[in-house]
Amino acid sequence: MTTDSTTPPDDFPHGIGNPARRALHAAGYTALDQLPAVSEAELLRLHGVGPKAVRVLRAALEAKGLSFAGE
């Protein structure tokens, strides 16, 4: 999903918001399938990723039978 002309495509859910999307991209994450290698705490340390984004990402991962590292 492309959010604007400056954000590369990804498959993150729409509800995470643009600041979280940009933070994930800056950290090198461009696909939901990459996130099971990352803990919730690591994501929350990214500037722009907050509890709401983590909840939305967790739900998207769970829908695919996946979870964050350590869960």
KOLMI-912239 format. One record per residue: residue in three letters; z, y, x of N, C-alpha, C in turn. Coordinates in pm, whole numbers, plus 32768, in hexadecimal, padded with zeros to 4 digits. Example, Ala and Ser with C-alpha at 12.3 -4.5 7.8 and 13.67 -1.06 7.14 Angstrom:
BEGIN
+-----+------+------+------+-------+-------+-------+------+------+------+
!  aa ! n_zz ! n_yy ! n_xx ! ca_zz ! ca_yy ! ca_xx ! c_zz ! c_yy ! c_xx !
+-----+------+------+------+-------+-------+-------+------+------+------+
! Ala ! 830C ! 7DC7 ! 8527 !  830C !  7E3E !  84CE ! 830C ! 7EB6 ! 8528 !
! Ser ! 82C4 ! 7F1F ! 8505 !  82CA !  7F96 !  8557 ! 8313 ! 8003 ! 850A !
+-----+------+------+------+-------+-------+-------+------+------+------+
***
This chain:
BEGIN
+-----+------+------+------+-------+-------+-------+------+------+------+
!  aa ! n_zz ! n_yy ! n_xx ! ca_zz ! ca_yy ! ca_xx ! c_zz ! c_yy ! c_xx !
+-----+------+------+------+-------+-------+-------+------+------+------+
! Met ! 8000 ! 7F89 ! 8055 !  8000 !  8000 !  8000 ! 8000 ! 807B ! 8058 !
! Thr ! 7FA9 ! 80D7 ! 8041 !  7FA5 !  8153 !  808C ! 7FE5 ! 81BF ! 8038 !
! Thr ! 8046 ! 8207 ! 8075 !  808D !  826E !  802B ! 804D ! 82F7 ! 803B !
! Asp ! 8012 ! 8311 ! 80AE !  7FCB !  838E !  80C4 ! 7F6F ! 837A ! 813B !
! Ser ! 7F27 ! 83E2 ! 8161 !  7EC3 !  83D3 !  81CB ! 7F00 ! 83C1 ! 8255 !
! Thr ! 7F83 ! 83DA ! 8266 !  7FC0 !  83CC !  82EA ! 800F ! 834B ! 82FA !
! Thr ! 801E ! 82FD ! 828F !  806A !  8282 !  8294 ! 8009 ! 820C ! 8291 !
! Pro ! 8010 ! 81B4 ! 82F7 !  7FB6 !  8142 !  82F6 ! 7FD7 ! 80E2 ! 8284 !
! Pro ! 7F7B ! 808A ! 8260 !  7F93 !  802D !  81F3 ! 8004 ! 7FCB ! 8213 !
! Asp ! 8049 ! 7F9E ! 81AD !  80B1 !  7F39 !  81BA ! 80C0 ! 7EF2 ! 8135 !
! Asp ! 8118 ! 7E8F ! 812F !  812F !  7E4A !  80B1 ! 81BF ! 7E5B ! 8081 !
! Phe ! 8200 ! 7EC7 ! 80AB !  8287 !  7EE2 !  807D ! 8284 ! 7F10 ! 7FEC !
! Pro ! 82F0 ! 7EF1 ! 7FA2 !  82F3 !  7F1C !  7F15 ! 82F5 ! 7FB3 ! 7F07 !
! His ! 82BB ! 7FE3 ! 7E9D !  82AF !  8073 !  7E82 ! 8337 ! 80B8 ! 7E80 !
! Gly ! 839F ! 8078 ! 7E4E !  8421 !  80B7 !  7E39 ! 846F ! 80D9 ! 7EB4 !
! Ile ! 8441 ! 80B6 ! 7F2C !  8492 !  80D5 !  7FA3 ! 848B ! 8168 ! 7FC8 !
! Gly ! 8426 ! 81AD ! 7F9D !  841A !  823C !  7FBC ! 83D3 ! 8255 ! 8040 !
! Asn ! 8399 ! 82C9 ! 804B !  834C !  82EC !  80C2 ! 839E ! 82FA ! 8141 !
! Pro ! 8417 ! 8335 ! 813F !  8464 !  833C !  81BC ! 8482 ! 82B1 ! 81F5 !
! Ala ! 84A7 ! 8252 ! 819F !  84C2 !  81CA !  81CD ! 8442 ! 8189 ! 8200 !
! Arg ! 83D5 ! 819D ! 81B9 !  8355 !  8164 !  81E2 ! 832E ! 8198 ! 826D !
! Arg ! 833C ! 821A ! 8282 !  831B !  8254 !  8305 ! 8378 ! 821E ! 8371 !
! Ala ! 83F8 ! 820E ! 8352 !  8458 !  81D8 !  83B3 ! 8434 ! 8149 ! 83D9 !
! Leu ! 840F ! 80FA ! 8377 !  83E7 !  806F !  8393 ! 836B ! 806B ! 83EB !
! His ! 830A ! 80BF ! 83CC !  8290 !  80C5 !  841D ! 82B0 ! 80F1 ! 84AC !
! Ala ! 8305 ! 8156 ! 84BA !  8329 !  8187 !  853F ! 836F ! 811B ! 8592 !
! Ala ! 83B7 ! 80C1 ! 854E !  83FC !  8054 !  8592 ! 83A0 ! 7FDC ! 85AA !
! Gly ! 8323 ! 7FE7 ! 857A !  82C2 !  7F7D !  8592 ! 82B3 ! 7F18 ! 8523 !
! Tyr ! 82F0 ! 7F31 ! 84B1 !  82E7 !  7ED5 !  843F ! 827C ! 7F05 ! 83DE !
! Thr ! 821B ! 7EAF ! 83C3 !  81B0 !  7ED4 !  8366 ! 819D ! 7E6B ! 82F9 !
! Ala ! 81F0 ! 7E03 ! 82FA !  81E2 !  7D99 !  8296 ! 826C ! 7D66 ! 826D !
! Leu ! 827B ! 7D48 ! 81EE !  82F7 !  7D14 !  81BA ! 831E ! 7C93 ! 8202 !
! Asp ! 82BC ! 7C42 ! 8226 !  82D7 !  7BC2 !  8269 ! 8314 ! 7BD3 ! 82F4 !
! Gln ! 8315 ! 7C4B ! 832B !  8355 !  7C65 !  83AD ! 83EC ! 7C79 ! 839E !
! Leu ! 841A ! 7C9B ! 8328 !  84A5 !  7CC4 !  8317 ! 850D ! 7C53 ! 831C !
! Pro ! 84EB ! 7BD4 ! 8306 !  8551 !  7B6C !  8316 ! 8586 ! 7B62 ! 83A7 !
! Ala ! 8542 ! 7B9D ! 8405 !  8570 !  7B9E !  8490 ! 85D2 ! 7C11 ! 84AB !
! Val ! 85EB ! 7C64 ! 8446 !  863C !  7CDC !  8456 ! 86B6 ! 7CD3 ! 83FA !
! Ser ! 8729 ! 7D00 ! 842B !  87A0 !  7D01 !  83D6 ! 87A4 ! 7D80 ! 8382 !
! Glu ! 87F3 ! 7D79 ! 8318 !  8806 !  7DEF !  82C4 ! 8840 ! 7E62 ! 8317 !
! Ala ! 889F ! 7E44 ! 836E !  88DD !  7EAB !  83C1 ! 8876 ! 7EF0 ! 841B !
! Glu ! 8819 ! 7EA1 ! 8452 !  87B0 !  7EDC !  84A6 ! 8759 ! 7F3C ! 8455 !
! Leu ! 8737 ! 7F15 ! 83DC !  86E4 !  7F6C !  8389 ! 872F ! 7FEC ! 8366 !
! Leu ! 87AF ! 7FE0 ! 8346 !  87FC !  8056 !  8321 ! 880E ! 80B8 ! 8395 !
! Arg ! 87FD ! 8089 ! 8410 !  8804 !  80E3 !  8484 ! 8787 ! 8138 ! 8493 !
! Leu ! 871B ! 8112 ! 844E !  869F !  8160 !  8456 ! 86AF ! 81DE ! 8404 !
! His ! 8692 ! 8250 ! 8441 !  869A !  82CF !  83F8 ! 8632 ! 82CF ! 8389 !
! Gly ! 865F ! 82DA ! 830E !  8606 !  82D9 !  829A ! 8618 ! 825E ! 8243 !
! Val ! 865B ! 81F7 ! 8279 !  8673 !  817D !  822B ! 8704 ! 8180 ! 81FC !
! Gly ! 8717 ! 8181 ! 817A !  879C !  8183 !  8140 ! 87B5 ! 810A ! 80E9 !
! Pro ! 8828 ! 8108 ! 80A7 !  884D !  8096 !  8053 ! 87E8 ! 8076 ! 7FE5 !
! Lys ! 87AC ! 80DB ! 7FA9 !  874A !  80C0 !  7F3F ! 86D0 ! 8076 ! 7F78 !
! Ala ! 869D ! 80A5 ! 7FE8 !  862A !  8063 !  8025 ! 864B ! 7FD2 ! 8049 !
! Val ! 86C3 ! 7FBB ! 807D !  86EB !  7F34 !  80A0 ! 86F3 ! 7EDC ! 8023 !
! Arg ! 8729 ! 7F11 ! 7FB6 !  872F !  7EC4 !  7F38 ! 86A3 ! 7E9E ! 7F08 !
! Val ! 8648 ! 7EFF ! 7F0C !  85BF !  7EE5 !  7EDE ! 857B ! 7E7F ! 7F39 !
! Leu ! 858D ! 7E8E ! 7FBC !  8552 !  7E2F !  8019 ! 858E ! 7DA4 ! 8009 !
! Arg ! 8612 ! 7D9D ! 7FF4 !  8654 !  7D1B !  7FE1 ! 861A ! 7CD5 ! 7F65 !
! Ala ! 860A ! 7D1F ! 7EF9 !  85D3 !  7CE4 !  7E7E ! 8544 ! 7CB1 ! 7E96 !
! Ala ! 84F5 ! 7CFD ! 7EDF !  846C !  7CD3 !  7EFD ! 846A ! 7C56 ! 7F55 !
! Leu ! 84C5 ! 7C52 ! 7FB7 !  84CF !  7BDB !  800B ! 84FB ! 7B62 ! 7FBA !
! Glu ! 8560 ! 7B74 ! 7F66 !  8592 !  7B05 !  7F14 ! 8526 ! 7ACF ! 7EB7 !
! Ala ! 84D0 ! 7B26 ! 7E87 !  8463 !  7AFB !  7E2F ! 8402 ! 7AA0 ! 7E7A !
! Lys ! 8400 ! 7AAB ! 7EFF !  83AB !  7A56 !  7F51 ! 83F9 ! 79E2 ! 7F90 !
! Gly ! 8478 ! 79D4 ! 7F69 !  84CB !  796A !  7FA0 ! 84FD ! 7988 ! 802D !
! Leu ! 8503 ! 7A08 ! 8051 !  852B !  7A32 !  80D8 ! 85A9 ! 7A86 ! 80D0 !
! Ser ! 85E5 ! 7AA2 ! 8143 !  865A !  7AFB !  814A ! 865F ! 7B3D ! 81D3 !
! Phe ! 86B5 ! 7BA0 ! 81E0 !  86C8 !  7BE2 !  8261 ! 870B ! 7B82 ! 82C2 !
! Ala ! 86FF ! 7B9D ! 8342 !  873F !  7B4A !  83A9 ! 87D5 ! 7B49 ! 8392 !
! Gly ! 8811 ! 7AD5 ! 83A1 !  88A1 !  7AC9 !  8393 ! 88D2 ! 7AB7 ! 8305 !
! Glu ! 8879 ! 7AB3 ! 82A5 !  88A4 !  7AA2 !  8218 ! 8890 ! 7A13 ! 81EC !
+-----+------+------+------+-------+-------+-------+------+------+------+
***
